[in-house]
Amino acid sequence: MRITKMHALGNSYIYVSEFEEALDASRLPALAVAVSDVRKGIGSDGLILVGPSAAADVRMRIFNADGSEAETCGNGLRCVAKYAYDRGYVRRRELTIETKGGVVQAYVHAQADGPASRVTVDMGTPAFGRQAVGFAGPADAPDVVDIPHADRPEASARRCPDALELEAGGERVTGLLVSMGNPHFVTFVKDAAEAPVSRLGPAVERHPWFPARINVEFVTPRSRSELDFRVWERGSGITYACGTGACASVAAGVRLGLLDAKVTVHLLGGDLEVEWRADGHVWMTGEAVEVLTGEYHGSPSGS
C-alpha cells in the first residue's frame, strides 16, 4: 500500500489515496491502529483516506489512532488540500472537501507551479450547547462558567447556556460546549502550559454524559488576539495541534467576550490564524507539510 505521512503543526497522519488503492472498509479501524503504532507501525495520530466524492472535489475519511472514525479534522483538512493539489487531483487553488461532518471549502497557498505550503479552510459555523455535542446527561446539570484567569470582575464568573460543569478526574471542570462539525469541551484555565491535560483530558473525553466522547481543550488568552492552547483529542490523546479545537476555542472566547474575532492560537506544534468572520464562518490558516512517501507492508494486526 502506498502511503504518505504528512503533518500540520505536528499533528501527523498517514494518508492513503483511494484514487489508487482499493481498501477493505471493514479493516480500516484495525489498519488505523496498526499504522499509528510508533513501534510496530509508522507512528501517527491516525489514518486519513483521500478519495473521489460525488459532493465535492475530494472526500476525506479520518480514523483516530484508536481506530474510531471522526467527523472531521482541521489539520487533516489542510493536508488533504495540499495532497490533492500537489498530486493534481484538483488543479484549482480553491477546492471543496467532503467530510463526515459536511463539505468544506479550502484555499491553497502556493508559489507559481510549486507545491502548497499553507492552506486556508472554511471550517463552517460553530454550534453551541448541549444539543450540538450529543450531550446525554441530566437536564439540571450545572451551567455556571468560571473563568479564573480573567482580570475583569464582570468576567470572573458568569452563567452561560452553552457551558457545562461536571465532575471528572476528581475535580469539578467547567467548559463551553462547541461543535465545529465534531464535539468540543473548551475549558479556560489560568495557564494552559500547566494544565493537567493527561489527567483531566481522558476523564472528560469519556465522561458518561458524552456517549460519543468529546475533544477537550485547555486554553488561556494572552490578550484579546492571542490564545495559548493545549488539547486532549478524542481517540488520540495529547496531540501537538487540533485545528477544529483551535476554532472551537476561539469561538468560545468570542462568545464569552474574552477574544476579538481574529486570533493567533499558540499550539504545541506552532501557530494557527483563526478568524470568526461577519458571515458567521470560522476560517483557519496554517501550514501543511509532507514528510515522506513510501510503501507500507504491515498487516492490520501490526505484524
C-alpha positions in Angstrom: 0.0 0.0 0.0 1.4 3.4 -1.0 1.3 5.8 1.9 2.3 9.4 2.6 3.0 10.8 6.0 2.1 14.5 6.5 1.8 16.8 9.4 0.3 20.2 10.2 1.9 21.8 13.3 3.0 18.3 14.4 -0.5 16.7 14.1 0.6 13.9 11.9 -1.4 11.3 9.9 -0.8 8.6 7.4 -2.5 9.5 4.1 -3.7 6.9 1.5 -5.2 7.7 -1.9 -8.4 5.8 -2.6 -7.9 7.0 -6.2 -5.1 4.5 -6.4 -5.7 1.9 -3.6 -8.6 -0.5 -3.1 -9.1 -0.8 0.6 -11.3 -3.2 2.6 -13.6 -0.9 4.5 -14.1 -3.5 7.3 -10.4 -3.4 8.1 -9.9 0.3 8.2 -10.2 0.7 12.0 -7.5 -2.0 12.6 -5.4 -0.5 9.8 -5.5 2.9 11.5 -4.4 1.4 14.8 -1.6 -0.5 13.1 -0.1 2.4 11.1 -0.4 4.7 14.1 1.7 2.4 16.3 5.1 4.1 16.8 6.9 0.8 17.5 5.3 -1.7 15.1 3.8 0.6 12.6 4.8 4.0 11.2 3.7 6.3 14.0 1.0 8.9 13.7 -2.2 10.3 15.2 -4.3 8.3 12.8 -5.1 7.4 9.2 -6.7 9.7 6.6 -8.1 8.5 3.3 -8.4 10.8 0.3 -10.8 9.6 -2.4 -13.4 10.5 -5.0 -16.6 12.3 -4.0 -20.0 12.9 -5.6 -20.5 16.0 -3.4 -17.1 17.7 -3.6 -13.7 17.7 -5.4 -12.4 15.0 -3.0 -13.5 13.1 0.1 -11.7 12.7 3.4 -12.2 10.0 5.9 -10.3 10.2 9.2 -9.6 7.4 11.7 -8.1 8.2 15.0 -5.1 6.2 16.5 -7.6 4.0 18.4 -9.5 3.1 15.2 -12.5 5.2 15.8 -13.8 7.3 12.9 -14.0 11.1 13.4 -16.3 13.6 11.7 -13.6 16.0 10.6 -10.1 17.3 11.4 -8.9 20.8 10.8 -5.2 19.9 10.4 -6.1 16.9 8.3 -8.2 19.1 6.0 -5.2 21.4 5.3 -3.1 18.4 4.5 -5.8 16.8 2.3 -6.0 20.1 0.3 -2.2 20.1 -0.2 -2.2 16.3 -1.0 -5.0 16.8 -3.7 -3.4 19.9 -5.1 0.2 18.7 -5.2 -0.8 15.4 -6.9 -3.1 17.0 -9.5 -6.4 15.5 -8.3 -7.6 19.1 -8.2 -6.0 21.7 -10.5 -7.5 24.8 -8.8 -6.3 26.5 -5.7 -9.8 26.7 -4.4 -11.3 23.3 -3.8 -14.0 21.5 -1.8 -13.6 18.6 0.6 -16.3 16.2 1.7 -16.1 15.0 5.3 -18.4 13.0 7.6 -19.3 16.4 9.1 -20.1 18.1 5.8 -18.5 19.7 2.8 -15.9 22.4 3.5 -14.0 24.9 1.2 -10.2 25.3 1.2 -7.8 27.6 -0.5 -4.2 26.5 -1.2 -1.3 29.0 -0.9 1.5 28.1 -3.3 4.2 29.8 -5.3 3.7 29.6 -9.1 3.6 25.9 -10.0 5.2 24.8 -6.8 3.7 22.7 -4.0 1.2 24.0 -1.5 2.8 25.4 1.7 -0.1 26.8 3.6 -3.8 26.3 3.4 -6.9 28.3 4.5 -10.0 26.3 5.3 -13.6 27.5 5.9 -14.4 25.5 9.0 -18.1 26.5 8.9 -20.2 28.0 11.6 -19.8 26.9 15.2 -22.7 25.5 17.1 -23.0 25.9 20.9 -24.6 24.0 23.7 -25.6 20.5 24.8 -27.5 19.5 21.7 -24.6 20.4 19.4 -22.2 17.9 21.1 -24.5 15.0 21.8 -25.0 15.6 25.5 -26.8 12.8 27.3 -26.6 13.9 30.9 -29.2 15.3 33.2 -31.2 18.3 32.2 -30.4 20.1 35.5 -26.6 19.7 35.2 -24.9 22.9 36.4 -24.3 25.6 33.8 -22.0 28.1 35.7 -19.0 29.3 33.8 -16.0 30.1 36.0 -13.1 32.0 34.3 -10.3 32.0 36.9 -7.7 33.8 34.7 -9.9 36.8 33.8 -8.8 40.1 35.4 -12.2 41.8 34.7 -14.5 41.3 37.7 -17.6 41.0 35.4 -16.0 38.1 33.5 -14.7 36.2 36.5 -17.9 34.2 36.8 -20.9 34.2 34.5 -23.8 31.9 33.6 -23.9 30.7 30.0 -26.3 28.3 28.4 -23.5 26.9 26.2 -21.5 25.8 29.3 -21.4 22.8 31.5 -19.9 21.9 34.9 -19.1 18.3 35.5 -17.1 16.2 37.8 -14.1 14.4 36.2 -10.7 13.3 37.3 -11.5 14.0 40.9 -12.5 17.7 40.5 -15.1 20.0 39.1 -14.4 21.0 35.5 -16.3 23.8 33.6 -16.2 24.3 29.9 -18.1 25.6 26.9 -19.7 23.0 24.6 -18.9 23.8 21.0 -19.3 21.9 17.7 -17.1 22.6 14.7 -18.6 19.5 12.9 -17.1 17.5 15.8 -17.7 17.9 19.5 -15.5 20.0 21.9 -15.4 20.9 25.6 -13.4 24.1 25.9 -12.2 24.9 29.4 -10.5 28.2 30.3 -7.6 27.8 32.7 -5.1 30.1 34.4 -2.1 28.6 32.5 -2.6 26.3 29.6 1.0 25.2 29.7 0.5 23.8 33.3 -3.0 22.4 32.8 -3.4 18.7 33.8 -4.2 17.6 30.3 -3.1 14.0 30.7 -5.3 13.6 33.8 -8.4 15.6 33.1 -8.4 15.1 29.3 -9.3 11.4 29.2 -11.7 11.8 32.2 -13.7 14.5 30.3 -13.5 12.7 27.0 -15.0 9.5 28.3 -17.4 11.1 30.8 -20.8 9.2 30.7 -22.6 12.4 29.7 -20.8 12.2 26.3 -21.6 8.8 24.9 -19.9 9.6 21.6 -16.9 11.1 23.6 -15.6 14.6 23.2 -12.4 16.6 22.4 -11.1 18.6 25.4 -9.3 22.0 25.1 -7.4 23.8 27.8 -6.9 27.5 26.8 -5.6 30.7 28.2 -6.0 34.1 26.5 -2.7 36.1 26.4 -4.6 39.1 25.1 -7.7 39.7 23.0 -5.8 38.5 19.9 -3.7 35.6 21.2 -4.6 32.3 22.8 -2.5 29.6 24.4 -3.8 26.1 23.7 -3.4 22.5 24.8 -5.6 19.6 23.7 -6.7 16.1 24.5 -8.1 14.7 21.2 -10.8 12.2 21.3 -9.4 8.8 20.2 -5.8 10.1 20.0 -4.9 11.7 23.4 -2.4 14.6 23.7 -1.5 15.9 20.2 0.6 18.8 19.1 -2.3 20.6 17.4 -6.0 20.4 16.7 -7.5 22.7 14.1 -11.1 22.2 14.9 -10.2 22.6 18.6 -8.5 25.9 17.9 -11.5 27.1 16.0 -13.9 26.0 18.8 -11.7 27.7 21.4 -11.7 31.0 19.5 -15.5 30.8 19.1 -15.8 30.1 22.8 -13.6 33.0 23.7 -15.5 35.4 21.4 -18.8 34.1 22.9 -17.6 35.0 26.4 -16.3 38.4 25.3 -12.7 37.5 26.0 -11.3 37.4 22.5 -11.6 39.5 19.3 -12.8 37.9 16.1 -9.2 37.4 14.7 -6.9 35.4 16.9 -3.4 33.8 16.8 -3.6 30.4 18.5 -0.4 29.1 20.0 -0.3 25.3 19.9 2.5 23.0 20.9 3.3 22.5 17.2 3.1 26.1 16.1 0.6 28.8 15.4 -2.7 28.9 13.6 -4.5 32.0 12.4 -8.2 31.8 13.2 -10.9 34.3 12.2 -14.6 34.3 13.0 -15.9 36.4 10.2 -19.0 38.5 9.9 -20.8 35.9 7.8 -20.6 33.5 10.8 -18.0 31.2 9.4 -14.7 30.4 11.1 -11.7 30.5 8.8 -8.4 28.8 9.7 -4.9 29.3 8.1 -1.8 27.2 8.8 0.9 25.0 7.4 0.6 21.6 5.7 3.8 19.6 5.4 4.6 16.3 3.5 7.1 14.2 5.5 7.6 11.1 3.4 6.1 8.8 0.8 6.6 5.1 0.6 5.1 1.6 0.9 3.6 0.0 3.9 3.9 -3.8 4.1 2.4 -4.4 7.6 -0.9 -6.1 8.3 -3.8 -4.6 10.4 -2.6 -6.8 13.2 0.6 -4.8 13.3 2.8 -7.8 12.4 
